[in-house]
Structures are given as structure tokens and as C-alpha cells.
Amino acid sequence: MTATTDKLHGELITSIEPDFKLKDIIQSIPKEYFQKDPVKAWFGVITNILAVIAGYAMLVYSPWYLLPLAWIFTGTALTGFFVIAHDGGHRSFSNRPWVNDLVGHIFLLPLIYPFHCWRFLHDRHHAKTNMVTIDNAWDPWELEAFNSANPLVRLFYRGIRGRFWWLGSIAHWAILHFNIEQFKENEREKARFSMIVVLVFAAIFFPTLIFYTGVWGLVKFWVVPWFVYHFWMSTFTLVHHTDPDIQFFHPEDWNQALAQLEGTVHCSYPRWVEILCHDINVHIPHHISTAIPSYNLRKVHASLQENWGSHLKETQFSWALMKRIVDYCHIFDSETAYKTFKESRG
């Protein structure tokens, strides 16, 4: 056995031995939670489409003073589109690869995401979660890298690590997803295909939208909902693995099981957000196994609480939480996890 459990004052305590493996956690999860259910999968698709339609109906018919509420709802519903594509990317939507690819491409189109490009980069995040300089999702810079960057890059990094965190996923999208050099040779054909699909869609969609609704229509029906989507995308992905108490590791010190179990955060959001976004916030199970469909994440989280509860980090979304993260989690430190920009200046 690589893990033992006992009770102390009614709380589950898990002691982990050095040879602890991710498979030990996976084996503790009931096998039925890995099973795909086409009815649940397509029900999620239909309800999400209806939510987006409702959001756009609100945008069309709402008076100007209700537009902010309509934008927030519509952008959040569009975030659900990303989560559906996310299941497709992890092959947890369908047993048929072509269905996963088709669903992934279709539901990322309104967000102008090239599906395979995102999928390949996201797979690397899962393979090297919280490995400093390797993980491509919110990995903190080391002090040497920060100091050696040019002033504009340092200013940019300060912004997205600070009060402009909500723009972080836009930068990630723009810098990485359309750069063919980011992909291995055996990935590039599919990456190019996804880029072409997105560019053709954009070349048709945006001129058509402007022609029929004008520049204000572009802003009203796409730009603002897209920014709301990226607010959630940036917030979810930042909170998933960032906290003053969560350590990133160099490759030689990294342990896959601990990185996924203890380096991932379960954060509760307002229930309407969780429903529209298919429980993407229930994130620890997803890092134990990407094969778990989104509609089973809560069941798996309950199983993890029962078996590995002392290792789970759970929190509640609040502006105080975001302030704690963006005011402190700036520069990687091998001993204290993070240092602030001010502390890093010595």
C-alpha cells in the first residue's frame, strides 16, 4: 500500500508514502463515475444552447440599463460552450473521437478558439501541472526571468498577475494558440486545420455581424460577452492552481500525484455560475483523471473528500480571495511558494 488512512478527532487523515502514485487516487474512485452518458452529455449541450439563446434574446430586447445583466448572463453561458468543448478535448464527451472533435470545434467557434491548438496546449498543462517553467497555465515566473525581461514585458506580467488578471486568458489565447511554433511536428497538421476553421469563421461572421448590426452590434453582441467569458476563463484558471499556500516545483522535485491532488483548488461560486459553466469549478477530480465527464465531477469530488479529504484545498469565490491571490502570488519562490513584487526587489 502506498497510502494509509485513519481517523483523528473525527477528521480523515491520510499519510502518504514516498512512492505515492496518481493511480492510487484513481483506484479509490468508483468505476461508474468514469462512464460516459450520452443523454446527460447532450442534455448539457441543449440546455447550454437554450441559455445562450436566452442571453441573446435579453440583449436584443432589454432596455439599455439592463444590458449589463444581459451581458453577464450571456458571457457566462458562453463559458459553458467552452466547457462542452473542454469535455470534447479530453475525450470525455463521447466514445467517438470524431464526435469529440466536431463538438469541440463547433462550440469554440463563437469564442474564436482553434480547438486542436487549445487541446494540445491544455494536455501539456495536465501532464505537468504546477511544474515551474513547464506548465503553461499561470505558472509564476522566477525572479531571474522577470528581471531579465524587457520593461514592457515586465509591466505586462505585473498587470496580469495583479488587478488585470481578468485579461490573462486573452493574452494566453492570442500569444500561444495561433503560434504554430508552439506545437510538435505531429500536432501541426491538426493545429493548422483548427486555425483555418477559426479564421474562415471569423472572416464570415464578423463582417456579417457588422453589416447587419453595425459596430455597436459587434460590441453589444460579441465583444462584451466575449470579455465576460474571458473574465470567467481567467478567474477559473487562475484560482484552479494559485494560492499563497500552493507550491510550484522544479521538475526534479515534482510529484505528479501531489501536484494534481494538493496543487488544485476546489472553489465554490454562485450556483447559477456553476450550472451555466457545467461545474468547471469542481476541478480536483478533473486533475485526478481527465476521463471523468463534467456531469460526474461532483460525485467524484465527494469520493475524494471521503478518501483524501485532508489533502483537498477548498475555498469560496469572493473578491477577498481574488485580492489575496493577485496581491501576493507574483514571483515563484522555492521555499515560500510566492513572493510579492515588492519582496522580490529585496
C-alpha positions as CSV (number, residue, x, y, z in Angstrom):
1,M,0.0,0.0,0.0
2,T,1.2,3.5,-0.8
3,A,-1.3,5.3,1.4
4,T,-2.9,4.7,4.7
5,T,-5.8,6.4,6.4
6,D,-7.0,6.8,10.0
7,K,-9.4,9.0,11.9
8,L,-8.3,11.7,14.3
9,H,-10.9,13.8,16.1
10,G,-13.5,12.7,13.5
11,E,-11.4,14.0,10.6
12,L,-9.9,11.8,7.9
13,I,-6.1,11.9,8.0
14,T,-4.2,10.5,5.0
15,S,-0.5,9.7,5.4
16,I,1.3,9.5,2.1
17,E,4.4,7.4,1.5
18,P,7.2,8.4,-0.9
19,D,6.1,6.0,-3.7
20,F,2.6,7.5,-3.8
21,K,1.2,7.5,-7.4
22,L,-1.7,9.1,-9.2
23,K,-3.1,5.6,-9.9
24,D,-3.6,5.2,-6.1
25,I,-6.1,8.0,-6.1
26,I,-7.8,6.9,-9.3
27,Q,-8.3,3.4,-8.0
28,S,-10.2,4.8,-5.0
29,I,-12.9,6.4,-7.3
30,P,-15.9,4.2,-8.2
31,K,-15.5,3.0,-11.8
32,E,-19.1,4.1,-12.7
33,Y,-18.1,7.7,-12.4
34,F,-15.8,7.4,-15.4
35,Q,-18.7,6.2,-17.6
36,K,-20.0,8.5,-20.3
37,D,-23.7,9.0,-20.5
38,P,-24.8,10.3,-24.0
39,V,-28.2,11.5,-22.6
40,K,-26.5,13.7,-19.9
41,A,-23.9,14.9,-22.4
42,W,-26.4,16.0,-25.0
43,F,-28.8,17.4,-22.4
44,G,-26.0,19.7,-21.3
45,V,-25.5,20.8,-24.9
46,I,-29.2,21.5,-25.4
47,T,-29.6,23.4,-22.1
48,N,-26.5,25.4,-22.8
49,I,-27.7,26.4,-26.3
50,L,-31.0,27.4,-24.8
51,A,-29.2,29.5,-22.2
52,V,-27.2,31.3,-24.9
53,I,-30.3,31.9,-27.0
54,A,-32.0,33.4,-23.9
55,G,-29.0,35.6,-23.3
56,Y,-29.1,37.0,-26.8
57,A,-32.8,37.5,-26.6
58,M,-32.1,39.6,-23.5
59,L,-29.5,41.6,-25.4
60,V,-32.0,42.2,-28.2
61,Y,-35.0,43.2,-26.2
62,S,-33.6,44.6,-22.9
63,P,-33.5,48.4,-22.3
64,W,-30.1,49.9,-22.1
65,Y,-30.0,49.9,-18.3
66,L,-30.4,46.1,-18.2
67,L,-27.7,45.4,-20.7
68,P,-25.0,44.8,-18.1
69,L,-27.1,42.0,-16.6
70,A,-27.7,40.6,-20.1
71,W,-24.0,40.7,-20.9
72,I,-23.0,39.0,-17.7
73,F,-25.6,36.2,-18.3
74,T,-24.7,35.7,-21.9
75,G,-20.9,35.7,-21.4
76,T,-21.3,33.2,-18.6
77,A,-23.5,31.0,-20.8
78,L,-20.8,31.2,-23.5
79,T,-18.3,30.0,-20.9
80,G,-20.5,26.9,-20.8
81,F,-19.7,26.4,-24.5
82,F,-16.1,26.3,-23.6
83,V,-16.7,23.6,-21.0
84,I,-18.6,21.4,-23.5
85,A,-15.6,21.8,-25.9
86,H,-13.3,21.0,-23.0
87,D,-15.0,17.7,-22.5
88,G,-14.6,17.0,-26.2
89,G,-10.9,17.9,-26.0
90,H,-10.4,15.4,-23.2
91,R,-12.5,12.7,-25.0
92,S,-14.9,12.6,-22.0
93,F,-17.9,13.8,-24.1
94,S,-18.2,10.9,-26.4
95,N,-16.6,7.5,-27.1
96,R,-16.2,8.5,-30.8
97,P,-13.2,10.8,-31.5
98,W,-14.8,12.4,-34.4
99,V,-17.8,13.5,-32.3
100,N,-15.4,15.0,-29.7
101,D,-13.6,16.9,-32.4
102,L,-16.8,18.1,-34.1
103,V,-18.3,19.3,-30.8
104,G,-15.0,20.9,-29.8
105,H,-14.7,22.9,-33.0
106,I,-18.3,24.0,-33.1
107,F,-18.5,25.2,-29.5
108,L,-15.2,27.0,-29.6
109,L,-16.0,28.9,-32.8
110,P,-18.1,31.7,-31.2
111,L,-15.1,32.2,-28.8
112,I,-12.6,32.2,-31.8
113,Y,-10.6,29.4,-30.2
114,P,-8.8,26.9,-32.5
115,F,-9.8,23.6,-31.0
116,H,-6.8,21.4,-31.6
117,C,-4.4,24.2,-30.7
118,W,-6.1,24.6,-27.3
119,R,-6.4,20.8,-26.8
120,F,-2.7,20.2,-27.4
121,L,-1.6,23.0,-25.1
122,H,-4.1,22.1,-22.4
123,D,-2.9,18.5,-22.4
124,R,0.6,19.7,-21.5
125,H,-0.9,21.6,-18.6
126,H,-2.4,18.4,-17.3
127,A,0.8,16.4,-17.8
128,K,3.0,19.0,-16.0
129,T,0.6,20.7,-13.6
130,N,2.4,23.1,-11.2
131,M,5.8,22.4,-12.7
132,V,7.6,25.8,-12.8
133,T,8.7,27.0,-16.3
134,I,6.9,24.0,-17.9
135,D,3.2,24.3,-17.0
136,N,1.6,26.8,-19.4
137,A,-1.3,27.8,-17.2
138,W,-0.5,30.6,-14.8
139,D,2.9,29.3,-13.9
140,P,4.7,32.0,-11.9
141,W,7.9,33.5,-13.3
142,E,11.2,33.0,-11.5
143,L,12.9,36.2,-10.4
144,E,15.7,35.8,-12.8
145,A,13.3,35.6,-15.8
146,F,11.3,38.5,-14.6
147,N,14.4,40.7,-14.1
148,S,15.8,39.8,-17.5
149,A,12.6,40.6,-19.4
150,N,12.3,44.0,-21.1
151,P,10.4,46.7,-19.3
152,L,7.2,46.3,-21.3
153,V,7.0,42.6,-20.7
154,R,7.6,43.1,-17.0
155,L,4.8,45.7,-17.0
156,F,2.5,43.3,-18.8
157,Y,3.4,40.5,-16.3
158,R,2.7,42.8,-13.4
159,G,-0.7,43.6,-14.8
160,I,-2.0,40.1,-15.4
161,R,-0.5,39.0,-12.1
162,G,-2.3,41.9,-10.4
163,R,-5.6,43.7,-10.8
164,F,-5.8,42.9,-14.6
165,W,-5.8,39.2,-14.0
166,W,-9.1,39.0,-15.9
167,L,-7.2,39.7,-19.2
168,G,-4.8,36.8,-18.6
169,S,-6.7,34.3,-20.7
170,I,-6.9,36.7,-23.6
171,A,-3.1,37.0,-23.6
172,H,-2.8,33.2,-23.4
173,W,-5.2,32.8,-26.3
174,A,-3.5,35.4,-28.5
175,I,0.1,34.6,-27.8
176,L,0.0,30.8,-27.8
177,H,-2.9,29.4,-29.7
178,F,-2.2,30.9,-33.1
179,N,1.6,30.3,-33.0
180,I,2.4,27.1,-34.9
181,E,5.9,27.0,-33.3
182,Q,4.1,26.1,-30.0
183,F,3.2,22.7,-31.4
184,K,5.1,19.5,-32.1
185,E,5.6,18.3,-35.7
186,N,3.0,15.6,-35.3
187,E,0.5,18.1,-34.0
188,R,0.9,20.8,-36.6
189,E,-1.4,19.5,-39.3
190,K,-4.4,19.4,-36.9
191,A,-3.3,22.7,-35.3
192,R,-3.3,24.4,-38.8
193,F,-6.7,22.9,-39.6
194,S,-8.2,24.4,-36.4
195,M,-6.6,27.7,-37.1
196,I,-8.0,27.7,-40.7
197,V,-11.5,26.8,-39.4
198,V,-11.5,29.7,-36.9
199,L,-10.1,32.2,-39.4
200,V,-12.7,31.3,-42.0
201,F,-15.5,31.5,-39.5
202,A,-14.2,34.9,-38.3
203,A,-13.9,36.2,-41.9
204,I,-17.6,35.4,-42.5
205,F,-19.0,36.1,-39.0
206,F,-17.6,39.5,-38.2
207,P,-18.3,41.3,-41.5
208,T,-21.8,39.8,-41.5
209,L,-22.5,40.9,-37.9
210,I,-21.2,44.4,-38.6
211,F,-23.2,44.6,-41.9
212,Y,-26.5,43.9,-40.2
213,T,-26.0,45.5,-36.7
214,G,-23.2,48.0,-37.2
215,V,-20.1,48.5,-35.0
216,W,-22.3,48.9,-31.9
217,G,-23.8,45.5,-32.7
218,L,-20.4,44.0,-32.8
219,V,-19.7,45.5,-29.4
220,K,-23.1,44.6,-28.0
221,F,-23.4,41.1,-29.3
222,W,-19.9,39.8,-29.3
223,V,-17.1,42.0,-27.8
224,V,-18.7,42.5,-24.3
225,P,-19.9,38.9,-23.9
226,W,-16.5,37.7,-25.0
227,F,-14.9,39.8,-22.3
228,V,-17.3,38.4,-19.8
229,Y,-16.3,34.9,-20.9
230,H,-12.6,35.8,-20.6
231,F,-13.3,37.2,-17.1
232,W,-14.5,33.7,-16.1
233,M,-11.9,31.9,-18.1
234,S,-9.1,33.9,-16.4
235,T,-10.6,33.7,-13.0
236,F,-11.4,30.0,-13.1
237,T,-7.9,29.0,-14.4
238,L,-6.1,31.3,-12.0
239,V,-8.0,30.1,-9.0
240,H,-7.6,26.5,-10.0
241,H,-4.0,26.3,-9.1
242,T,-3.0,29.6,-7.5
243,D,-2.8,30.4,-3.8
244,P,-0.1,31.7,-1.4
245,D,0.0,28.2,0.1
246,I,0.2,26.2,-3.2
247,Q,3.8,25.4,-4.3
248,F,5.0,25.0,-7.9
249,F,8.0,22.7,-8.2
250,H,11.1,22.3,-10.4
251,P,11.0,19.1,-12.5
252,E,13.4,17.3,-10.2
253,D,11.2,17.9,-7.1
254,W,7.8,17.4,-8.8
255,N,5.4,14.6,-7.8
256,Q,2.5,14.0,-10.2
257,A,0.0,12.8,-7.7
258,L,0.7,15.5,-5.2
259,A,0.7,18.2,-7.9
260,Q,-2.8,17.1,-9.1
261,L,-4.3,16.5,-5.6
262,E,-2.8,19.2,-3.5
263,G,-1.9,21.7,-6.2
264,T,-5.5,22.0,-7.4
265,V,-8.2,24.1,-5.8
266,H,-12.0,23.4,-5.4
267,C,-13.7,26.8,-5.4
268,S,-17.4,27.3,-4.9
269,Y,-19.1,30.1,-7.0
270,P,-22.7,31.3,-7.0
271,R,-24.7,28.3,-8.0
272,W,-26.1,29.9,-11.2
273,V,-22.5,30.3,-12.4
274,E,-21.7,26.7,-11.6
275,I,-24.8,25.5,-13.5
276,L,-24.1,27.6,-16.6
277,C,-20.4,26.5,-16.6
278,H,-21.1,22.8,-16.0
279,D,-19.2,22.6,-12.7
280,I,-15.8,23.5,-14.2
281,N,-15.0,24.8,-10.7
282,V,-15.2,21.3,-9.3
283,H,-11.6,20.9,-10.5
284,I,-9.7,18.5,-8.4
285,P,-11.4,15.4,-9.9
286,H,-10.6,16.7,-13.4
287,H,-6.9,16.7,-12.5
288,I,-7.0,13.3,-11.0
289,S,-8.4,12.0,-14.3
290,T,-9.4,13.9,-17.4
291,A,-11.6,10.9,-18.4
292,I,-14.3,12.0,-15.8
293,P,-17.2,13.7,-17.6
294,S,-18.3,17.1,-16.3
295,Y,-21.6,15.8,-15.1
296,N,-19.9,13.4,-12.7
297,L,-17.4,15.8,-11.2
298,R,-19.4,16.4,-8.0
299,K,-19.8,12.7,-7.3
300,V,-16.1,12.2,-7.7
301,H,-15.3,15.2,-5.5
302,A,-17.5,13.6,-2.8
303,S,-15.5,10.4,-3.2
304,L,-12.2,12.3,-2.9
305,Q,-13.5,14.1,0.2
306,E,-14.2,10.8,1.8
307,N,-10.9,9.2,0.9
308,W,-8.4,12.0,0.7
309,G,-10.1,14.9,2.5
310,S,-7.1,16.1,4.4
311,H,-5.3,16.8,1.1
312,L,-8.0,18.8,-0.6
313,K,-7.9,22.6,-0.8
314,E,-11.4,24.1,-0.8
315,T,-12.4,27.7,-0.9
316,Q,-15.2,30.1,-1.7
317,F,-15.1,32.7,-4.5
318,S,-15.0,36.2,-3.2
319,W,-13.3,39.5,-4.0
320,A,-11.3,39.0,-0.9
321,L,-10.0,35.7,-2.3
322,M,-9.0,37.4,-5.6
323,K,-7.3,40.2,-3.7
324,R,-5.3,37.6,-1.7
325,I,-4.2,35.9,-4.9
326,V,-3.4,39.0,-7.1
327,D,-1.8,41.0,-4.2
328,Y,0.6,38.2,-3.2
329,C,1.1,35.4,-5.9
330,H,3.6,37.2,-8.1
331,I,7.1,35.6,-8.3
332,F,8.0,32.0,-7.8
333,D,9.9,31.1,-4.6
334,S,11.1,27.6,-3.9
335,E,10.7,27.9,-0.1
336,T,7.6,30.1,0.4
337,A,5.8,29.3,-2.9
338,Y,5.5,33.0,-3.8
339,K,6.9,36.4,-3.2
340,T,5.3,39.7,-4.0
341,F,6.9,42.1,-6.5
342,K,7.8,44.3,-3.6
343,E,9.5,41.5,-1.7
344,S,11.3,40.4,-4.8
345,R,13.0,43.8,-5.1
346,G,14.8,42.9,-1.8
